[in-house]
């Protein structure tokens, strides 16, 4: 199933009709990060870099899980706008998976054992696959809710942006922009197809935490141990405090998770349009930050009209 989904995503990524509804498939090709330091995030933090490695390990199989959960219901989407958004969502997730596979190769080339995080995440996602199709879709919508707030941190957190290697920051910024562009797609499909979407949303949060959190934290600890940094108590305490303190990088995401449980919740309740415009103008313009990496800019602009 995974390879079938991957091939499907590659095919869908060639379609550009999502551009008309604000979810364009951008063909991005990032550099091999040859000059990036080993610990490229958070002022040379092993804790922060290992966290980014775990995130990157999650995305290739995670994106395929997201796409498959939406794909099952695609034929029931009759609204032209939502249908185009679904195409854009699949295309964007395909590109995210591809570029994070390349980043994972960089981690491996630097001696990070990415096989263990990959295996942990795949097992965690296998657990998620044991639930009903609509429950899996609700879990996808919840994970997209978390990722949208994570994306906001990638775009706005001053310490993260100011201390992360510039070439690496390009990838995480692009990914963050597109997470905000498609943050409502899986949720809108869920509302369309589920007979009891609020109940399934209520279940999604604990199910995702039970299935995914142990594997994520185990993979994070494993990478730290492999780096010989697990018992660097002073530095690790400082770095973990920066992530989990009130207003910290991860805490700012975690405190938003319960919003997903409200009966009248919608991802667009959090208006990120100005943030999207700011970074889209800066990164995707003809002479923008990603002018070299954005390989199909002209085609995307034509498709957008």
C-alpha positions as CSV (number, residue, x, y, z in Angstrom):
1,X,0.0,0.0,0.0
2,X,2.8,2.4,0.9
3,X,4.4,2.1,-2.5
4,X,1.1,2.4,-4.3
5,X,0.3,5.6,-2.4
6,X,3.8,6.9,-3.2
7,X,3.4,6.3,-6.9
8,X,-0.1,7.9,-6.8
9,X,1.3,11.0,-5.0
10,X,4.0,11.4,-7.7
11,X,1.4,11.4,-10.4
12,X,-0.9,13.8,-8.6
13,X,2.0,16.2,-8.0
14,X,2.1,16.9,-11.7
15,X,-1.4,18.5,-11.5
16,X,-1.6,22.2,-10.9
17,X,-5.3,22.9,-10.5
18,X,-4.8,23.4,-6.8
19,X,-3.1,26.7,-7.7
20,X,-6.4,28.3,-8.5
21,X,-7.7,27.7,-4.9
22,X,-4.5,28.7,-3.0
23,X,-3.0,25.2,-2.7
24,X,-0.4,25.1,-5.5
25,X,2.0,22.1,-6.0
26,X,5.4,23.7,-6.1
27,X,8.2,21.6,-7.4
28,X,11.0,22.4,-5.0
29,X,14.5,21.0,-5.1
30,X,16.7,21.9,-2.2
31,X,20.5,21.8,-2.1
32,X,22.4,18.9,-0.5
33,X,23.1,21.1,2.6
34,X,26.9,20.4,2.1
35,X,27.9,23.3,4.3
36,X,25.3,22.9,7.1
37,X,26.8,22.2,10.5
38,X,26.0,18.9,12.2
39,X,23.8,20.6,14.8
40,X,22.1,23.1,12.6
41,X,19.3,24.2,14.8
42,X,18.9,26.3,18.0
43,X,22.4,27.6,18.4
44,X,24.1,24.3,17.8
45,X,21.7,22.3,20.0
46,X,21.9,18.5,19.8
47,X,18.4,18.4,21.4
48,X,17.0,20.8,18.8
49,X,18.7,19.1,15.9
50,X,17.6,15.6,17.0
51,X,14.0,16.9,17.3
52,X,14.2,18.2,13.7
53,X,15.6,14.8,12.6
54,X,12.6,13.1,14.2
55,X,10.2,15.5,12.5
56,X,11.9,14.8,9.2
57,X,11.7,11.1,9.8
58,X,7.9,11.4,10.4
59,X,7.1,13.3,7.2
60,X,7.7,10.8,4.4
61,X,5.5,8.0,5.9
62,X,3.3,10.4,7.7
63,X,2.5,12.3,4.5
64,X,1.5,9.1,2.8
65,X,-0.8,8.2,5.7
66,X,-2.4,11.7,5.4
67,X,-2.9,11.4,1.6
68,X,-4.3,7.8,1.9
69,X,-6.8,8.9,4.5
70,X,-8.1,11.7,2.2
71,X,-7.8,9.7,-1.0
72,X,-10.3,7.1,0.2
73,X,-13.1,9.7,0.2
74,X,-12.0,11.7,-2.8
75,X,-14.8,10.4,-5.1
76,X,-17.4,11.8,-2.6
77,X,-16.0,15.4,-2.9
78,X,-18.3,17.1,-5.5
79,X,-17.5,20.7,-4.6
80,X,-15.1,22.0,-7.3
81,X,-13.2,24.2,-4.9
82,X,-12.6,21.5,-2.3
83,X,-11.8,19.0,-5.0
84,X,-9.1,21.3,-6.3
85,X,-7.8,21.7,-2.8
86,X,-7.6,18.0,-2.4
87,X,-5.5,17.8,-5.5
88,X,-3.2,20.5,-4.2
89,X,-3.0,18.9,-0.8
90,X,-1.9,15.6,-2.3
91,X,0.7,17.4,-4.5
92,X,2.1,19.4,-1.7
93,X,2.4,16.4,0.6
94,X,4.1,14.5,-2.2
95,X,6.8,17.2,-2.4
96,X,7.2,17.4,1.4
97,X,7.8,13.7,1.5
98,X,10.3,13.8,-1.3
99,X,12.3,16.7,0.1
100,X,12.3,15.2,3.6
101,X,13.6,11.9,2.2
102,X,16.5,13.9,0.8
103,X,17.0,15.6,4.1
104,X,17.0,12.2,5.8
105,X,19.7,11.1,3.5
106,X,21.7,14.1,4.7
107,X,21.2,13.1,8.3
108,X,22.3,9.6,7.5
109,X,25.4,10.9,5.7
110,X,26.3,12.7,8.9
111,X,26.0,9.6,10.9
112,X,22.5,9.9,12.3
113,X,20.9,6.5,12.5
114,X,17.6,7.4,10.8
115,X,16.5,3.8,10.4
116,X,15.4,3.5,14.0
117,X,13.2,6.7,14.0
118,X,11.8,5.6,10.6
119,X,10.9,2.1,12.0
120,X,9.3,3.7,15.2
121,X,7.2,6.1,13.1
122,X,6.1,3.4,10.7
123,X,5.0,1.2,13.6
124,X,3.2,4.1,15.1
125,X,1.3,4.8,11.9
126,X,0.5,1.1,11.5
127,X,-1.3,1.4,14.8
128,X,-3.2,4.4,13.5
129,X,-4.2,2.3,10.4
130,X,-6.1,-0.2,12.6
131,X,-9.0,2.2,13.1
132,X,-11.9,2.9,10.7
133,X,-11.3,5.0,7.6
134,X,-13.2,8.0,8.9
135,X,-11.4,7.8,12.3
136,X,-8.1,7.7,10.4
137,X,-9.2,10.8,8.6
138,X,-10.1,12.5,11.9
139,X,-6.6,11.6,13.2
140,X,-5.1,13.1,10.0
141,X,-7.1,16.3,10.6
142,X,-5.9,16.4,14.2
143,X,-2.2,15.9,13.1
144,X,-2.7,18.6,10.5
145,X,-4.0,20.9,13.3
146,X,-0.8,20.3,15.2
147,X,1.4,20.7,12.2
148,X,-0.3,24.0,11.3
149,X,0.7,25.4,14.7
150,X,4.1,23.9,14.3
151,X,4.4,25.6,10.9
152,X,3.5,29.0,12.6
153,X,6.4,28.4,14.9
154,X,8.8,27.7,12.0
155,X,7.7,31.0,10.5
156,X,7.6,33.2,13.5
157,X,9.7,31.9,16.3
158,X,12.6,34.3,16.5
159,X,15.1,32.0,18.2
160,X,14.4,29.2,15.8
161,X,14.7,31.4,12.7
162,X,17.7,33.4,14.1
163,X,19.8,30.3,15.1
164,X,19.0,27.8,12.3
165,X,21.3,27.3,9.4
166,X,20.1,29.5,6.5
167,X,20.0,26.7,3.9
168,X,18.1,24.4,6.3
169,X,15.8,27.2,7.1
170,X,14.7,27.4,3.5
171,X,13.2,23.9,3.6
172,X,11.4,24.4,6.9
173,X,10.0,27.7,5.8
174,X,8.6,26.4,2.5
175,X,7.1,23.4,4.4
176,X,5.6,25.7,6.9
177,X,4.0,28.0,4.3
178,X,2.4,25.0,2.6
179,X,1.1,23.5,5.8
180,X,-0.8,26.7,6.4
181,X,-2.1,26.7,2.8
182,X,-3.7,23.3,3.1
183,X,-4.5,23.2,6.9
184,X,-8.3,23.0,6.3
185,X,-8.4,20.3,3.6
186,X,-8.5,17.1,5.6
187,X,-10.9,18.7,8.1
188,X,-13.3,19.8,5.4
189,X,-13.3,16.3,3.9
190,X,-14.0,14.8,7.3
191,X,-17.0,17.1,7.8
192,X,-18.3,16.0,4.5
193,X,-18.0,12.3,4.9
194,X,-18.2,11.5,8.6
195,X,-21.6,10.6,10.2
196,X,-20.3,11.7,13.6
197,X,-17.3,13.9,13.0
198,X,-17.3,15.5,16.4
199,X,-17.1,12.2,18.2
200,X,-14.3,11.1,15.9
201,X,-12.5,14.3,16.5
202,X,-12.8,13.8,20.3
203,X,-11.2,10.4,19.9
204,X,-8.5,11.6,17.5
205,X,-6.5,13.4,20.1
206,X,-6.0,10.6,22.6
207,X,-5.6,8.0,19.8
208,X,-2.9,10.0,18.1
209,X,-1.1,10.6,21.4
210,X,-1.3,6.9,22.3
211,X,-0.1,5.7,18.9
212,X,2.5,8.3,18.0
213,X,3.9,10.0,21.1
214,X,5.8,7.0,22.5
215,X,7.5,6.3,19.2
216,X,8.4,10.0,18.8
217,X,9.9,10.4,22.2
218,X,11.7,7.1,22.0
219,X,13.2,8.0,18.6
220,X,14.3,11.4,20.0
221,X,16.0,9.8,23.0
222,X,17.6,7.2,20.8
223,X,19.2,9.8,18.5
224,X,20.5,11.8,21.5
225,X,22.0,8.6,22.9
226,X,23.6,7.8,19.6
227,X,25.1,11.2,19.6
228,X,26.5,10.7,23.0
229,X,24.5,13.7,24.3
230,X,21.7,12.0,26.3
231,X,23.4,12.7,29.6
232,X,24.7,16.2,28.9
233,X,22.4,17.4,31.7
234,X,23.2,21.1,31.8
235,X,22.9,21.8,28.0
236,X,19.9,19.5,27.6
237,X,18.1,21.1,30.5
238,X,18.6,24.5,28.9
239,X,17.5,23.3,25.5
240,X,14.4,21.4,26.8
241,X,13.4,24.5,28.8
242,X,13.6,26.6,25.7
243,X,11.3,24.1,23.9
244,X,8.8,23.5,26.8
245,X,8.8,26.7,28.8
246,X,5.7,28.9,28.8
247,X,5.7,30.4,25.3
248,X,8.4,28.0,24.2
249,X,8.7,26.5,20.7
250,X,6.8,23.3,21.5
251,X,4.6,24.6,24.3
252,X,3.1,27.2,22.0
253,X,1.9,24.3,19.8
254,X,0.8,22.0,22.6
255,X,-1.5,24.5,24.3
256,X,-3.4,24.9,21.0
257,X,-4.2,21.1,20.7
258,X,-7.5,21.2,22.8
259,X,-9.0,23.7,20.4
260,X,-9.5,20.8,18.0
261,X,-12.1,19.3,20.4
262,X,-14.5,22.2,20.3
263,X,-17.7,21.3,18.5
264,X,-17.6,24.4,16.4
265,X,-13.9,24.3,15.7
266,X,-12.5,25.0,12.2
267,X,-8.8,25.3,11.2
268,X,-9.4,28.7,9.7
269,X,-10.5,30.1,13.0
270,X,-6.8,30.9,13.3
271,X,-6.4,33.5,10.6
272,X,-2.9,33.0,9.1
273,X,-3.6,34.9,5.8
274,X,-1.3,37.8,6.6
275,X,1.5,35.4,7.6
276,X,1.0,33.5,4.4
277,X,1.1,36.6,2.3
278,X,4.3,37.9,4.0
279,X,6.3,34.7,3.5
280,X,4.8,33.8,0.1
281,X,5.9,37.3,-1.2
282,X,9.3,36.9,0.3
283,X,10.0,33.3,-0.7
284,X,8.1,32.6,-3.9
285,X,8.5,35.9,-5.9
286,X,10.5,35.8,-9.1
287,X,13.5,37.1,-7.2
288,X,12.5,35.6,-3.9
289,X,14.5,33.6,-1.4
290,X,13.6,30.3,-3.2
291,X,14.1,31.5,-6.7
292,X,16.7,28.8,-7.4
293,X,14.8,26.0,-5.6
294,X,11.3,26.7,-7.1
295,X,11.5,24.8,-10.4
296,X,8.0,25.2,-11.7
297,X,7.2,28.8,-10.7
298,X,6.1,29.9,-14.2
299,X,3.7,27.0,-14.5
300,X,2.3,27.6,-11.1
301,X,1.8,31.3,-11.8
302,X,0.0,30.4,-15.1
303,X,-2.2,27.9,-13.4
304,X,-3.1,30.3,-10.6
305,X,-4.4,32.8,-13.3
